[in-house]
Amino acid sequence: MLRIISLNLNGIRSAAAKGVFPWLQEQHADIVCLQELKAQHGDLSDVMKQPAGYTGWFHCAEKKGYSGVGLYARRAPDRIIEGLGIAEIDAEGRFLQADFGALSVISLYLPSGSSSDERQRAKFEFMTAFWPRLAALRDSGREVVLCGDWNIAHQNIDLKNWRSNQKNSGFLPEERSWLTQVFDEQGWVDVYRRLYPEVAGDAYTWWSNRGQAWAKNVGWRIDYQIATPGIAASAKQAAVYKAQRFSDHAPLTIDYDWPA
């Protein structure tokens, strides 16, 4: 069995203070994909770099306290690829790929467009630039799992207040259409939805810090494991962990009937 966890930390130092590393030791994951480190390499403690049983790799943003992705693995990958080769995107630390034999696992952090029109344009630009890389990964002959915060709720079932959010970043028609094309045109699989096509509230992975969103479960499902069909078909179970809060996101764990 191969267990993969994806988690947006909203700051690795903040999540560490909230107990994410003792929790991680109990999960027996083989690979852990992290997003939104909000740290530079020099800010990472030894525990953050190499939790017990793991080795870590990180692609940090140039801007301090911003973005960044990471990956922990129990065995060393054959190759690590940092970034997409696009300077303005790579400066924000949004893509980290680890290759293990014929399997690639990627930690991905799409931009959020909620803060300004400028950031929404940056999000659309990322989606356009990332499309050919998605196609190349699909056509590579490798099995691939893309873990991360995609900052898009795909369908009405994926957020509580879908009617009032149709003009808001994260649920815009153009964003949702793009994700539909990722699945229907390129052939990628939304692994959680393959396993649980009708689950609503238990599937949410992010809650606004405003109001009582967490208490009332007014959430969004924006964290995914999106995979090539072969490994996607091997997925046996998935869970969103909500018993503790390390971030405004919750960890998404999926077990695959695949060699670890």
N, C-alpha and C positions, 0 to 999 in steps of 0.2 A: 504493500500500500504506500502511496505517496500522499502526504498531507501538506497542503499549501495554505498559508494564511496571508491575507492582505489587510493592511491597516493604515489608514491615514492618522498619523500621530498628533497633528496640530501642534508640533513641537516635540522633538524627542526628549528634551530635558524636562519639559512639563509632564510628558507621559511617564518618564522614569520616576518622577516624584509621586505619581499616582499609582505606582506599583506594576507597571506593564512588564517589567523583566521577571519578577517572581511568577507572575501569571504565565509568561511565555515558557518558562521552564516546565510547567505542568501540562503543556499542550502537545508535546511530542511531535511537533511539526518538523518536516524535512526542509522546507524552504519558507521563509517569511519575507514578504514584500512590504516595504514601508514607503509612505509618501508624506510629504510636508514635514521634512526634518526640522526646518527652521534653524539650521546650525551649519557651521563650517567644520572641516575636519579637525581643526584645533579645539573645537568646543566639545568634542566627543570623548567621554571617559573610556577607560578600558572596558568596562561592562557594556557600554554602548557599542564599542567597536567589535567586541568579541564576547557576547554572552556565553555562558557555559555551554559547551558542546557545539558552538557555531563559530563560523568566520563571517565577518561582515564586509560588504563593499558599498561604497557610497558615491553618489553623483550630486554634489552640493551646488546650490545656486551661488553665483558670484555676489549677489546682494546679501548682506548679513540678515539673519533672522527671517529668511524667506525660502519657501518652496524646498526643493531637494528631495531625492529619492534614495532608497537603500535596499539592500537585500542581505538576508542571513541564510546560510546554507550549512548543512551538517557535513557535506563533502565538497571539496573544492571543485568549482566548475572548470571545464576545459578552456573556456574563454569568457571574458567580460567585455561588453561593449558599452561605453559611456556615451550617451547622447545620440542624436540623429544626424550629426554632421551639419546642422543648420545653426549658425552662430547665435542668432538672437533667441532661439529656443533653448539651445544647450546652456546658455548663460543663466537660464532659470532652473536648470537641474530637473528635467522632467522624464528622462528615459534611461533605464539601466537594464541591460540584457545579460543573462547568465546562460551559457550553453553547457548542458550535461549530456554527452553523447549525442543522440538524435533529438533531444528535448531542449527547448529554449523556454526559460521563464523570465518574464519581463515585469519590472516594477514601473508603472506608468502614472503620471499625474497630469491630466489635462488642465489647462487654465480654467479658472472661474471667471465668468464675465459679469458677475453681479455688482462689482464695485463701480464700474464706469462704462461708458460707451467705448472708450479706448480699449479697455480690457476685453470687452465682448468682441471687438474687432480682432484682437490678438488671439482669442479663442477660435474664431472662425478661420484665421490664418493658420493656426496650428492644425485644425481639422483637415484643411486643404493639403497642407504639407505632409501630414501623417498618412493620408490615404494611400499614396504609392508605397510607403514603407509597409503598411498593412498588407497590401497586395503582394509585395515581395516576400514577406514572411509566410504568407499563405502558400505561395508557389515554391517555397524553398525545399519542400520535401521533408521538412522537419515537423515534429509536433511542437506546438507553441501554446503557452498559457500567458495571457496578458492580464496581469493583476493590477488593480489600482482604482483610484478615484477618477472616474471619467467625467464627473460634474455634469452629467445628463441623466435625468430620469426618463426612461424610454417610453413607458406606456402609462395610461391613467392609473393602473393598479400600483404603479411604482412610487406614488406619493399621495399623502392624505388629501391635500387641498388642490387637486389637479385643476378644477374649474377656475379658481382665482389665480393660478400661476401660469396660464397659457401665454402670457406676454412677458414672463419673467425669465431671466437667464437660468438655464438648467432644464427648462421645459418648453423652450421655443420650438415652433414647428420645424425650423431649419435644422436645429440640433437633433431633434427626434428622428427626422427623416434621414439624416446622415447616419445615425446609429442603426436604423432599419436597413440602410444600404450595406453597412458593415456586415450585418447578418444575412440579408437576402441576396445581395449581389456578390459579395466576396465569400460568403459561406462560413463565416465565423459563428460560433455557438455561444450564447449566453448560458453558462453552465448552471447557474442557480435556477434560471427559468426552465431549463430542460428538466431539472429534477422536480421543481415545484411550480408548475405553470400558473397556478391560481392563488398562491399565497400573497397576501397584501401586507398588513401591518407588521407581521413577524419578519418580513424581508427588508424593512427599512434599515439603512446603515448610517444615516446622518440626520441630525436634529439641530435646528437653529437654536442659538443661545438666547433668543428673544422670547419673551412671554414664558409660557409653560410647555413649550414644544416637546421636551423630553417627557415630562410628567404625563402629558396627554397623548403621547406617541404620535405627534404631528410631524411625521418624518418623511424622508425621501430615500429611495434606493438609488444611490449614485456610485456605489463601490461594486465592482464586478470582477469576476474571473471569466474572461472571454477566451475561448480556446479553439484550436483546429478540431475538426470533427472526430478524429481518431481518439485523442485523449479525452475529449468532451464526453464521448460515449462511454468511457470507463468510469465516469464520476458516480460514486455510490451514495454520498450524502453531503449535505452542506448545512452550515449553521451560522447564524449571526449571534455573537456573544454580547449579552446585555446585562449580565449580573454585576459587573463592575464597569466603571467609566474611566477610560484612560484619555479620552479625547471627545470632541463633538461627533466623531465617527465611531462606529463599532467594528470589531474585527470580523472578517468573513473567512470562515474555514471551510475548505472543500477537500474531501478524501477521494482519491483516484485509485482505481485498481490498476496500478502502474508501478514499475520498479522504482524504488526510492533511490 
